[in-house]
């Protein structure tokens, strides 16, 4: 059965690490970079996430996301490099267009922040089975409806992508041109919107009915097929990350007080 999530089941060490450890990793990457505010810290965090993705054999899956983010980053660099309110010192000039040092530094921080978020979330999303995450959250006592909402977030993008490809194949078989020049692709994209949205709504309703049939709202205590305990590596990693977060908070408070 085809998976409707971004999870890559390649049996790597990343897939064996507990989902909560990977959530803790995201929190650590965000807190560390935000509290430090240093560009080199952003670089270390991005490098660490890239290393984990390489080691987990899932880096190629992030390339389309990185490529898409670069279109946003270029726009940010252009806007702040040219028009940032604190611009004073010209860093370089292309013809009559001047790029300022202050704006480019500010854009660098935004760009690195985006890349840091993107890669740290990629470590979690690409190596965590949504069903496993939901099970672990329910075991911790979180409401079933909240867990289902989290699971839906992980599944909605690949599900809509799969639906879109199915509809495009159907339209191609009817003689509609969906490939070629940009204008042709844009013309083919507009008729896709309505069927994709309607299919998603119908799928949501069918899933809700299926969940009700399986006793989603039942008040009885649920049982689980798999009982997953945290490994030693999970405890070690969580301890290191907790110490790092607490240390960064203390350091930041001391900087503010001095």
BALOBA-1460 file (C-alpha; in Angstrom, 3 decimals):
// residues 258
<rec num="1" residu="x" x="0.000" y="0.000" z="0.000"/>
<rec num="2" residu="x" x="1.385" y="3.371" z="-1.018"/>
<rec num="3" residu="x" x="2.295" y="5.631" z="1.902"/>
<rec num="4" residu="x" x="0.616" y="9.038" z="2.080"/>
<rec num="5" residu="x" x="3.303" y="10.661" z="4.173"/>
<rec num="6" residu="x" x="6.797" y="12.063" z="3.604"/>
<rec num="7" residu="x" x="8.304" y="9.363" z="5.856"/>
<rec num="8" residu="x" x="11.181" y="7.395" z="4.260"/>
<rec num="9" residu="x" x="11.334" y="3.859" z="5.647"/>
<rec num="10" residu="x" x="14.949" y="2.981" z="4.787"/>
<rec num="11" residu="x" x="15.844" y="1.347" z="8.108"/>
<rec num="12" residu="x" x="18.471" y="3.979" z="8.958"/>
<rec num="13" residu="x" x="19.453" y="4.855" z="12.519"/>
<rec num="14" residu="x" x="17.331" y="8.042" z="12.317"/>
<rec num="15" residu="x" x="14.132" y="6.022" z="11.874"/>
<rec num="16" residu="x" x="14.953" y="4.081" z="15.065"/>
<rec num="17" residu="x" x="15.337" y="7.139" z="17.276"/>
<rec num="18" residu="x" x="12.273" y="7.981" z="19.374"/>
<rec num="19" residu="x" x="9.956" y="10.665" z="17.843"/>
<rec num="20" residu="x" x="10.128" y="12.796" z="21.005"/>
<rec num="21" residu="x" x="13.943" y="12.869" z="20.781"/>
<rec num="22" residu="x" x="13.636" y="14.285" z="17.255"/>
<rec num="23" residu="x" x="11.067" y="16.843" z="18.450"/>
<rec num="24" residu="x" x="13.554" y="17.832" z="21.148"/>
<rec num="25" residu="x" x="16.170" y="18.241" z="18.413"/>
<rec num="26" residu="x" x="13.958" y="20.771" z="16.593"/>
<rec num="27" residu="x" x="13.411" y="22.741" z="19.813"/>
<rec num="28" residu="x" x="17.170" y="22.715" z="20.503"/>
<rec num="29" residu="x" x="18.044" y="23.994" z="17.020"/>
<rec num="30" residu="x" x="15.505" y="26.824" z="17.263"/>
<rec num="31" residu="x" x="16.287" y="27.897" z="20.844"/>
<rec num="32" residu="x" x="20.074" y="27.739" z="20.344"/>
<rec num="33" residu="x" x="20.098" y="29.899" z="17.221"/>
<rec num="34" residu="x" x="17.511" y="32.412" z="18.422"/>
<rec num="35" residu="x" x="19.192" y="32.963" z="21.805"/>
<rec num="36" residu="x" x="22.733" y="33.189" z="20.397"/>
<rec num="37" residu="x" x="21.916" y="35.361" z="17.380"/>
<rec num="38" residu="x" x="25.363" y="34.530" z="15.940"/>
<rec num="39" residu="x" x="25.767" y="33.628" z="12.289"/>
<rec num="40" residu="x" x="28.374" y="30.946" z="13.071"/>
<rec num="41" residu="x" x="25.904" y="29.200" z="15.420"/>
<rec num="42" residu="x" x="23.361" y="29.136" z="12.577"/>
<rec num="43" residu="x" x="26.079" y="27.616" z="10.384"/>
<rec num="44" residu="x" x="26.860" y="24.876" z="12.932"/>
<rec num="45" residu="x" x="23.172" y="23.965" z="13.380"/>
<rec num="46" residu="x" x="22.566" y="23.862" z="9.608"/>
<rec num="47" residu="x" x="25.710" y="21.766" z="9.123"/>
<rec num="48" residu="x" x="24.630" y="19.348" z="11.871"/>
<rec num="49" residu="x" x="21.159" y="18.892" z="10.347"/>
<rec num="50" residu="x" x="22.687" y="18.370" z="6.881"/>
<rec num="51" residu="x" x="25.068" y="15.782" z="8.348"/>
<rec num="52" residu="x" x="22.180" y="13.907" z="10.002"/>
<rec num="53" residu="x" x="20.229" y="13.934" z="6.731"/>
<rec num="54" residu="x" x="23.250" y="12.611" z="4.819"/>
<rec num="55" residu="x" x="23.888" y="9.894" z="7.400"/>
<rec num="56" residu="x" x="20.187" y="8.971" z="7.379"/>
<rec num="57" residu="x" x="20.241" y="8.700" z="3.549"/>
<rec num="58" residu="x" x="17.407" y="11.188" z="3.136"/>
<rec num="59" residu="x" x="19.263" y="14.338" z="2.075"/>
<rec num="60" residu="x" x="18.118" y="14.025" z="-1.553"/>
<rec num="61" residu="x" x="14.506" y="14.325" z="-0.384"/>
<rec num="62" residu="x" x="15.265" y="17.807" z="0.957"/>
<rec num="63" residu="x" x="16.803" y="19.132" z="-2.285"/>
<rec num="64" residu="x" x="13.463" y="20.287" z="-3.812"/>
<rec num="65" residu="x" x="12.638" y="22.127" z="-0.557"/>
<rec num="66" residu="x" x="16.086" y="23.749" z="-0.463"/>
<rec num="67" residu="x" x="15.791" y="24.751" z="-4.128"/>
<rec num="68" residu="x" x="12.377" y="26.305" z="-3.472"/>
<rec num="69" residu="x" x="13.651" y="28.140" z="-0.400"/>
<rec num="70" residu="x" x="16.484" y="29.687" z="-2.437"/>
<rec num="71" residu="x" x="13.949" y="31.550" z="-4.588"/>
<rec num="72" residu="x" x="12.616" y="33.125" z="-1.369"/>
<rec num="73" residu="x" x="16.138" y="33.761" z="-0.031"/>
<rec num="74" residu="x" x="17.210" y="35.579" z="-3.207"/>
<rec num="75" residu="x" x="14.167" y="37.849" z="-2.884"/>
<rec num="76" residu="x" x="15.020" y="38.556" z="0.779"/>
<rec num="77" residu="x" x="18.639" y="39.401" z="-0.093"/>
<rec num="78" residu="x" x="17.568" y="41.745" z="-2.891"/>
<rec num="79" residu="x" x="15.008" y="43.609" z="-0.771"/>
<rec num="80" residu="x" x="17.174" y="44.035" z="2.339"/>
<rec num="81" residu="x" x="20.439" y="44.504" z="0.450"/>
<rec num="82" residu="x" x="18.926" y="47.409" z="-1.462"/>
<rec num="83" residu="x" x="16.188" y="48.907" z="0.744"/>
<rec num="84" residu="x" x="16.829" y="47.955" z="4.412"/>
<rec num="85" residu="x" x="16.180" y="50.968" z="6.667"/>
<rec num="86" residu="x" x="19.575" y="50.676" z="8.413"/>
<rec num="87" residu="x" x="21.649" y="50.661" z="5.205"/>
<rec num="88" residu="x" x="24.681" y="52.999" z="5.359"/>
<rec num="89" residu="x" x="27.819" y="51.227" z="4.112"/>
<rec num="90" residu="x" x="28.027" y="50.031" z="0.495"/>
<rec num="91" residu="x" x="29.461" y="46.491" z="0.338"/>
<rec num="92" residu="x" x="29.568" y="46.149" z="-3.465"/>
<rec num="93" residu="x" x="28.023" y="47.689" z="-6.544"/>
<rec num="94" residu="x" x="26.677" y="46.237" z="-9.799"/>
<rec num="95" residu="x" x="26.407" y="49.072" z="-12.302"/>
<rec num="96" residu="x" x="24.372" y="51.768" z="-10.574"/>
<rec num="97" residu="x" x="22.778" y="49.264" z="-8.120"/>
<rec num="98" residu="x" x="24.344" y="49.422" z="-4.629"/>
<rec num="99" residu="x" x="24.155" y="46.563" z="-2.109"/>
<rec num="100" residu="x" x="24.607" y="47.612" z="1.512"/>
<rec num="101" residu="x" x="26.459" y="45.683" z="4.237"/>
<rec num="102" residu="x" x="23.816" y="46.167" z="6.966"/>
<rec num="103" residu="x" x="20.945" y="44.920" z="4.814"/>
<rec num="104" residu="x" x="22.883" y="41.891" z="3.569"/>
<rec num="105" residu="x" x="23.852" y="40.913" z="7.122"/>
<rec num="106" residu="x" x="20.209" y="41.183" z="8.210"/>
<rec num="107" residu="x" x="19.132" y="39.111" z="5.176"/>
<rec num="108" residu="x" x="21.830" y="36.530" z="5.983"/>
<rec num="109" residu="x" x="20.357" y="36.026" z="9.448"/>
<rec num="110" residu="x" x="16.846" y="35.582" z="8.031"/>
<rec num="111" residu="x" x="18.089" y="33.218" z="5.318"/>
<rec num="112" residu="x" x="20.087" y="31.063" z="7.725"/>
<rec num="113" residu="x" x="17.109" y="30.958" z="10.086"/>
<rec num="114" residu="x" x="14.887" y="29.665" z="7.269"/>
<rec num="115" residu="x" x="17.439" y="27.011" z="6.282"/>
<rec num="116" residu="x" x="17.902" y="25.961" z="9.918"/>
<rec num="117" residu="x" x="14.140" y="25.505" z="10.396"/>
<rec num="118" residu="x" x="13.783" y="23.722" z="7.068"/>
<rec num="119" residu="x" x="16.546" y="21.179" z="7.676"/>
<rec num="120" residu="x" x="15.746" y="20.498" z="11.339"/>
<rec num="121" residu="x" x="12.077" y="19.856" z="10.493"/>
<rec num="122" residu="x" x="13.213" y="17.687" z="7.550"/>
<rec num="123" residu="x" x="15.181" y="15.489" z="9.984"/>
<rec num="124" residu="x" x="11.958" y="14.936" z="11.934"/>
<rec num="125" residu="x" x="9.387" y="14.660" z="9.124"/>
<rec num="126" residu="x" x="11.403" y="12.412" z="6.782"/>
<rec num="127" residu="x" x="12.462" y="9.953" z="9.488"/>
<rec num="128" residu="x" x="9.342" y="9.744" z="11.668"/>
<rec num="129" residu="x" x="6.361" y="7.543" z="10.907"/>
<rec num="130" residu="x" x="3.208" y="9.629" z="11.549"/>
<rec num="131" residu="x" x="1.343" y="6.663" z="13.070"/>
<rec num="132" residu="x" x="4.203" y="6.065" z="15.486"/>
<rec num="133" residu="x" x="4.246" y="9.717" z="16.533"/>
<rec num="134" residu="x" x="0.480" y="9.688" z="17.129"/>
<rec num="135" residu="x" x="0.729" y="6.491" z="19.202"/>
<rec num="136" residu="x" x="3.452" y="7.959" z="21.401"/>
<rec num="137" residu="x" x="1.483" y="11.196" z="21.898"/>
<rec num="138" residu="x" x="-1.654" y="9.272" z="22.886"/>
<rec num="139" residu="x" x="0.368" y="7.179" z="25.342"/>
<rec num="140" residu="x" x="1.452" y="10.439" z="26.997"/>
<rec num="141" residu="x" x="-2.211" y="11.321" z="27.522"/>
<rec num="142" residu="x" x="-2.725" y="13.855" z="24.736"/>
<rec num="143" residu="x" x="-6.303" y="14.101" z="23.336"/>
<rec num="144" residu="x" x="-7.017" y="11.815" z="20.369"/>
<rec num="145" residu="x" x="-8.448" y="14.685" z="18.307"/>
<rec num="146" residu="x" x="-5.269" y="16.733" z="18.741"/>
<rec num="147" residu="x" x="-3.140" y="13.711" z="17.757"/>
<rec num="148" residu="x" x="-5.299" y="13.144" z="14.684"/>
<rec num="149" residu="x" x="-4.866" y="16.802" z="13.704"/>
<rec num="150" residu="x" x="-1.060" y="16.412" z="13.914"/>
<rec num="151" residu="x" x="-1.225" y="13.239" z="11.829"/>
<rec num="152" residu="x" x="-3.368" y="15.010" z="9.199"/>
<rec num="153" residu="x" x="-0.812" y="17.804" z="8.876"/>
<rec num="154" residu="x" x="1.878" y="15.248" z="7.982"/>
<rec num="155" residu="x" x="-0.360" y="13.536" z="5.430"/>
<rec num="156" residu="x" x="-2.174" y="16.378" z="3.701"/>
<rec num="157" residu="x" x="0.656" y="17.496" z="1.362"/>
<rec num="158" residu="x" x="1.605" y="14.039" z="-0.033"/>
<rec num="159" residu="x" x="-2.098" y="13.142" z="-0.247"/>
<rec num="160" residu="x" x="-2.945" y="16.251" z="-2.279"/>
<rec num="161" residu="x" x="0.157" y="15.698" z="-4.445"/>
<rec num="162" residu="x" x="-0.948" y="12.137" z="-5.195"/>
<rec num="163" residu="x" x="-4.479" y="13.311" z="-6.022"/>
<rec num="164" residu="x" x="-3.105" y="16.023" z="-8.305"/>
<rec num="165" residu="x" x="-0.951" y="13.529" z="-10.224"/>
<rec num="166" residu="x" x="-3.942" y="11.201" z="-10.640"/>
<rec num="167" residu="x" x="-6.110" y="14.017" z="-12.010"/>
<rec num="168" residu="x" x="-3.318" y="15.201" z="-14.325"/>
<rec num="169" residu="x" x="-2.937" y="11.670" z="-15.725"/>
<rec num="170" residu="x" x="-6.689" y="11.548" z="-16.324"/>
<rec num="171" residu="x" x="-6.624" y="14.925" z="-18.090"/>
<rec num="172" residu="x" x="-3.656" y="13.856" z="-20.258"/>
<rec num="173" residu="x" x="-5.545" y="10.727" z="-21.324"/>
<rec num="174" residu="x" x="-8.370" y="13.031" z="-22.489"/>
<rec num="175" residu="x" x="-5.983" y="15.008" z="-24.693"/>
<rec num="176" residu="x" x="-5.314" y="18.018" z="-22.417"/>
<rec num="177" residu="x" x="-1.774" y="19.412" z="-22.685"/>
<rec num="178" residu="x" x="-0.192" y="19.627" z="-19.216"/>
<rec num="179" residu="x" x="3.498" y="19.843" z="-20.152"/>
<rec num="180" residu="x" x="5.625" y="22.168" z="-22.230"/>
<rec num="181" residu="x" x="5.934" y="25.937" z="-21.991"/>
<rec num="182" residu="x" x="5.182" y="27.890" z="-18.824"/>
<rec num="183" residu="x" x="1.937" y="29.293" z="-20.266"/>
<rec num="184" residu="x" x="0.754" y="25.779" z="-21.167"/>
<rec num="185" residu="x" x="1.506" y="24.547" z="-17.630"/>
<rec num="186" residu="x" x="-0.351" y="27.512" z="-16.109"/>
<rec num="187" residu="x" x="-3.401" y="26.824" z="-18.295"/>
<rec num="188" residu="x" x="-3.313" y="23.151" z="-17.232"/>
<rec num="189" residu="x" x="-2.958" y="24.053" z="-13.541"/>
<rec num="190" residu="x" x="-6.157" y="26.106" z="-13.230"/>
<rec num="191" residu="x" x="-8.564" y="23.217" z="-14.054"/>
<rec num="192" residu="x" x="-6.757" y="21.134" z="-11.417"/>
<rec num="193" residu="x" x="-7.676" y="23.321" z="-8.441"/>
<rec num="194" residu="x" x="-11.366" y="22.494" z="-8.199"/>
<rec num="195" residu="x" x="-11.016" y="18.646" z="-8.504"/>
<rec num="196" residu="x" x="-8.109" y="18.565" z="-6.037"/>
<rec num="197" residu="x" x="-9.985" y="20.626" z="-3.416"/>
<rec num="198" residu="x" x="-13.198" y="18.624" z="-3.872"/>
<rec num="199" residu="x" x="-11.305" y="15.304" z="-3.677"/>
<rec num="200" residu="x" x="-9.594" y="16.442" z="-0.467"/>
<rec num="201" residu="x" x="-12.934" y="17.390" z="1.134"/>
<rec num="202" residu="x" x="-14.504" y="14.068" z="0.120"/>
<rec num="203" residu="x" x="-11.461" y="12.176" z="1.401"/>
<rec num="204" residu="x" x="-11.663" y="14.021" z="4.733"/>
<rec num="205" residu="x" x="-15.331" y="13.073" z="5.123"/>
<rec num="206" residu="x" x="-14.643" y="9.427" z="4.250"/>
<rec num="207" residu="x" x="-11.784" y="9.323" z="6.743"/>
<rec num="208" residu="x" x="-13.984" y="10.781" z="9.470"/>
<rec num="209" residu="x" x="-16.601" y="8.071" z="8.825"/>
<rec num="210" residu="x" x="-13.912" y="5.367" z="8.909"/>
<rec num="211" residu="x" x="-12.582" y="6.676" z="12.218"/>
<rec num="212" residu="x" x="-16.059" y="6.714" z="13.748"/>
<rec num="213" residu="x" x="-16.619" y="3.113" z="12.641"/>
<rec num="214" residu="x" x="-13.360" y="2.126" z="14.373"/>
<rec num="215" residu="x" x="-14.405" y="3.744" z="17.644"/>
<rec num="216" residu="x" x="-12.361" y="6.955" z="17.460"/>
<rec num="217" residu="x" x="-14.479" y="8.635" z="20.160"/>
<rec num="218" residu="x" x="-14.609" y="5.569" z="22.386"/>
<rec num="219" residu="x" x="-13.912" y="6.332" z="26.069"/>
<rec num="220" residu="x" x="-12.489" y="2.880" z="26.746"/>
<rec num="221" residu="x" x="-8.773" y="2.563" z="27.374"/>
<rec num="222" residu="x" x="-6.900" y="1.882" z="24.145"/>
<rec num="223" residu="x" x="-4.320" y="-0.857" z="23.634"/>
<rec num="224" residu="x" x="-1.331" y="-0.784" z="21.294"/>
<rec num="225" residu="x" x="0.254" y="-3.477" z="19.146"/>
<rec num="226" residu="x" x="3.765" y="-2.076" z="19.534"/>
<rec num="227" residu="x" x="5.217" y="-0.954" z="22.862"/>
<rec num="228" residu="x" x="8.221" y="1.245" z="22.151"/>
<rec num="229" residu="x" x="10.571" y="2.216" z="24.953"/>
<rec num="230" residu="x" x="13.216" y="4.927" z="24.746"/>
<rec num="231" residu="x" x="16.686" y="3.549" z="24.004"/>
<rec num="232" residu="x" x="19.889" y="4.548" z="25.805"/>
<rec num="233" residu="x" x="20.851" y="6.807" z="22.885"/>
<rec num="234" residu="x" x="17.519" y="8.659" z="23.285"/>
<rec num="235" residu="x" x="18.200" y="9.342" z="26.967"/>
<rec num="236" residu="x" x="21.753" y="10.489" z="26.251"/>
<rec num="237" residu="x" x="20.701" y="12.794" z="23.411"/>
<rec num="238" residu="x" x="17.801" y="14.246" z="25.409"/>
<rec num="239" residu="x" x="20.137" y="14.913" z="28.333"/>
<rec num="240" residu="x" x="22.704" y="16.681" z="26.141"/>
<rec num="241" residu="x" x="20.052" y="18.799" z="24.424"/>
<rec num="242" residu="x" x="18.370" y="19.723" z="27.731"/>
<rec num="243" residu="x" x="21.728" y="20.847" z="29.172"/>
<rec num="244" residu="x" x="22.422" y="22.868" z="26.006"/>
<rec num="245" residu="x" x="19.042" y="24.630" z="26.135"/>
<rec num="246" residu="x" x="19.323" y="25.436" z="29.852"/>
<rec num="247" residu="x" x="22.895" y="26.639" z="29.355"/>
<rec num="248" residu="x" x="21.861" y="28.944" z="26.496"/>
<rec num="249" residu="x" x="18.990" y="30.401" z="28.565"/>
<rec num="250" residu="x" x="21.290" y="31.066" z="31.562"/>
<rec num="251" residu="x" x="23.948" y="32.612" z="29.283"/>
<rec num="252" residu="x" x="21.375" y="34.854" z="27.628"/>
<rec num="253" residu="x" x="19.930" y="36.006" z="30.977"/>
<rec num="254" residu="x" x="23.429" y="36.810" z="32.279"/>
<rec num="255" residu="x" x="24.201" y="38.809" z="29.117"/>
<rec num="256" residu="x" x="21.020" y="40.860" z="29.654"/>
<rec num="257" residu="x" x="21.777" y="41.483" z="33.356"/>
<rec num="258" residu="x" x="25.436" y="42.537" z="32.871"/>
